[in-house]
Amino acid sequence: MVDAKEILLAEPRGFCAGVDRAIEIVERALQKFGRPIYVRHEIVHNTFVVNDLKDKGAIFIEELSDVPPGATLVFSAHGVSKAVQEEAQARGFSIFDATCPLVTKVHVEVAKLAKEGYEFLMIGHKGHPEVEGTMGQLSEGIHLVEDEADVAKVQPRQTELLAVVTQTTLSVDDAAGIKAAIKARFPNVREPKQQDICYATQNRQDAVKVLAPQVDVVIVVGSPTSSNSNRLRELAQRLGTPAYMVDNADELQQAWFESASRVGLTAGASAPEVLVNGVIARIKALGAVSVRKMDGVEETMKFPLPKGLKMIDPATGLEIEVRKAPETGA
């Protein structure tokens, strides 16, 4: 038994439109073409989602050489480099691109400005597939900066035409600090017309800013590889509230709740609500007696599917909905 009496649910939390779309692309491809469907890299960074799709017939690969000729291939929500796109086409795969449209927007901006002679500073985390995909839109002239120290060291070939782009899943506050350092060193740098950090990442961070001061501990549901989930945990800690990230309810530790009368709960943009429900049930089993949902932004964004995956009901002429994110049940 622990001291926790109430669970306060962040709003919004969990799946975003880009993740919903990416998963639906794989599920529709499986339904339409049968198993196996090959997916380059984890479709989204969530262990439960990846394992569920594996069970349905998806095979996750990193190297295109592992995909047999003529197979159906899906690019993950994080996007891929030009080199990967070109290799996949050369190998003759049937390709469906599940890149989040907000990541694609960054790719399009990079390609457009590169034609005008711009070099780029990309704010992001080295090795993250989104960063590799965006930087891989160009063969040269794009430089990664992970923190303010990198800004002081970076050496673009010229500074007259210099633009900044951002990984979409970063901390809004961290990115703002790095952008300020870039502006201080390169006053004429071009910034995106619209912020690169996606609406869902920002909304979930804004919700944690409201949630964290009201609770004694914050639990973030998300996988270790999920950038936006890690940023939620870091944000709560920076606000002075102990915070822990778990892949599922089995990872919860009773000691975290010993002196907590109110527990805050949120989930990264690639974490399904079924995992949140499992965490709620576990905390209730430890002694919590009520669940309350915060007021928050209602997200209505929906991205269209690629051509070739829409299924029409012949009886109604309407598009068939294959999946929806599970309801909370809380």
Solvent accessible surface area in square Angstrom, and as a share of the most:
residue,aa,sasa,rsa
1,M,179,0.80
2,V,9,0.05
3,D,72,0.37
4,A,0,0.00
5,K,110,0.47
6,E,31,0.14
7,I,0,0.00
8,L,0,0.00
9,L,2,0.01
10,A,0,0.00
11,E,47,0.21
12,P,10,0.06
13,R,23,0.08
14,G,2,0.02
15,F,27,0.11
16,C,16,0.10
17,A,10,0.08
18,G,2,0.02
19,V,12,0.07
20,D,43,0.22
21,R,30,0.11
22,A,0,0.00
23,I,6,0.03
24,E,10,0.05
25,I,0,0.00
26,V,0,0.00
27,E,22,0.10
28,R,1,0.01
29,A,0,0.00
30,L,19,0.09
31,Q,117,0.52
32,K,95,0.40
33,F,97,0.40
34,G,31,0.30
35,R,157,0.57
36,P,65,0.41
37,I,1,0.01
38,Y,22,0.08
39,V,0,0.00
40,R,49,0.18
41,H,33,0.15
42,E,52,0.23
43,I,0,0.00
44,V,3,0.02
45,H,12,0.05
46,N,0,0.00
47,T,64,0.37
48,F,90,0.37
49,V,8,0.05
50,V,9,0.05
51,N,70,0.36
52,D,53,0.27
53,L,1,0.00
54,K,101,0.43
55,D,112,0.58
56,K,90,0.38
57,G,6,0.06
58,A,4,0.03
59,I,72,0.36
60,F,39,0.16
61,I,16,0.08
62,E,93,0.42
63,E,109,0.49
64,L,7,0.03
65,S,76,0.49
66,D,87,0.45
67,V,7,0.04
68,P,59,0.37
69,P,125,0.79
70,G,63,0.61
71,A,16,0.13
72,T,17,0.10
73,L,0,0.00
74,V,0,0.00
75,F,6,0.03
76,S,2,0.01
77,A,10,0.07
78,H,21,0.09
79,G,3,0.03
80,V,5,0.03
81,S,19,0.13
82,K,85,0.36
83,A,68,0.53
84,V,21,0.12
85,Q,42,0.19
86,E,107,0.48
87,E,70,0.31
88,A,0,0.00
89,Q,122,0.54
90,A,90,0.70
91,R,104,0.38
92,G,50,0.48
93,F,15,0.06
94,S,52,0.33
95,I,52,0.26
96,F,19,0.08
97,D,56,0.29
98,A,0,0.00
99,T,9,0.05
100,C,18,0.11
101,P,40,0.25
102,L,34,0.17
103,V,4,0.03
104,T,56,0.32
105,K,70,0.30
106,V,2,0.01
107,H,16,0.07
108,V,90,0.52
109,E,41,0.18
110,V,0,0.00
111,A,36,0.28
112,K,93,0.39
113,L,2,0.01
114,A,31,0.24
115,K,178,0.76
116,E,90,0.41
117,G,43,0.41
118,Y,36,0.14
119,E,4,0.02
120,F,0,0.00
121,L,0,0.00
122,M,0,0.00
123,I,1,0.00
124,G,2,0.02
125,H,64,0.29
126,K,162,0.69
127,G,49,0.47
128,H,22,0.10
129,P,21,0.13
130,E,5,0.02
131,V,3,0.02
132,E,97,0.44
133,G,2,0.02
134,T,1,0.00
135,M,46,0.20
136,G,22,0.21
137,Q,18,0.08
138,L,39,0.19
139,S,120,0.77
140,E,112,0.50
141,G,11,0.10
142,I,19,0.10
143,H,46,0.21
144,L,40,0.20
145,V,0,0.00
146,E,70,0.31
147,D,67,0.35
148,E,96,0.43
149,A,62,0.48
150,D,34,0.18
151,V,3,0.02
152,A,71,0.55
153,K,134,0.57
154,V,17,0.10
155,Q,132,0.59
156,P,17,0.11
157,R,165,0.60
158,Q,59,0.26
159,T,64,0.37
160,E,142,0.64
161,L,69,0.34
162,L,1,0.01
163,A,2,0.01
164,V,2,0.01
165,V,2,0.01
166,T,0,0.00
167,Q,0,0.00
168,T,5,0.03
169,T,25,0.14
170,L,9,0.04
171,S,6,0.04
172,V,24,0.14
173,D,62,0.32
174,D,62,0.32
175,A,2,0.01
176,A,56,0.43
177,G,26,0.25
178,I,15,0.08
179,K,32,0.13
180,A,62,0.48
181,A,24,0.19
182,I,1,0.00
183,K,79,0.34
184,A,84,0.65
185,R,85,0.31
186,F,14,0.06
187,P,93,0.58
188,N,121,0.62
189,V,10,0.06
190,R,67,0.24
191,E,70,0.31
192,P,23,0.14
193,K,174,0.74
194,Q,128,0.57
195,Q,79,0.35
196,D,6,0.03
197,I,7,0.04
198,C,16,0.10
199,Y,55,0.21
200,A,0,0.00
201,T,3,0.02
202,Q,59,0.26
203,N,24,0.12
204,R,2,0.01
205,Q,5,0.02
206,D,61,0.32
207,A,6,0.05
208,V,0,0.00
209,K,70,0.30
210,V,81,0.47
211,L,0,0.00
212,A,0,0.00
213,P,96,0.60
214,Q,75,0.33
215,V,14,0.08
216,D,61,0.32
217,V,3,0.01
218,V,0,0.00
219,I,0,0.00
220,V,0,0.00
221,V,0,0.00
222,G,1,0.01
223,S,2,0.01
224,P,101,0.63
225,T,78,0.45
226,S,1,0.01
227,S,10,0.06
228,N,13,0.07
229,S,1,0.00
230,N,24,0.12
231,R,28,0.10
232,L,2,0.01
233,R,59,0.22
234,E,52,0.23
235,L,6,0.03
236,A,0,0.00
237,Q,85,0.38
238,R,122,0.44
239,L,79,0.39
240,G,66,0.63
241,T,10,0.06
242,P,71,0.44
243,A,3,0.02
244,Y,70,0.27
245,M,38,0.17
246,V,1,0.01
247,D,19,0.10
248,N,54,0.28
249,A,20,0.15
250,D,135,0.70
251,E,83,0.37
252,L,13,0.06
253,Q,103,0.46
254,Q,76,0.34
255,A,73,0.57
256,W,45,0.16
257,F,0,0.00
258,E,80,0.36
259,S,102,0.66
260,A,3,0.02
261,S,64,0.41
262,R,78,0.29
263,V,0,0.00
264,G,0,0.00
265,L,0,0.00
266,T,0,0.00
267,A,0,0.00
268,G,0,0.00
269,A,6,0.05
270,S,7,0.04
271,A,0,0.00
272,P,5,0.03
273,E,16,0.07
274,V,64,0.37
275,L,16,0.08
276,V,0,0.00
277,N,42,0.22
278,G,30,0.29
279,V,0,0.00
280,I,8,0.04
281,A,60,0.46
282,R,97,0.35
283,I,0,0.00
284,K,91,0.39
285,A,78,0.60
286,L,12,0.06
287,G,9,0.08
288,A,7,0.05
289,V,111,0.64
290,S,47,0.30
291,V,39,0.22
292,R,104,0.38
293,K,103,0.44
294,M,16,0.07
295,D,141,0.73
296,G,46,0.44
297,V,84,0.48
298,E,146,0.65
299,E,51,0.23
300,T,115,0.67
301,M,94,0.42
302,K,138,0.59
303,F,26,0.11
304,P,97,0.61
305,L,22,0.11
306,P,27,0.17
307,K,191,0.81
308,G,43,0.41
309,L,0,0.00
310,K,93,0.40
311,M,33,0.15
312,I,95,0.48
313,D,45,0.23
314,P,132,0.83
315,A,94,0.72
316,T,85,0.49
317,G,49,0.48
318,L,123,0.61
319,E,75,0.34
320,I,73,0.37
321,E,87,0.39
322,V,46,0.27
323,R,46,0.17
324,K,152,0.64
325,A,37,0.28
326,P,60,0.38
327,E,149,0.67
328,T,28,0.16
329,G,82,0.79
330,A,67,0.52
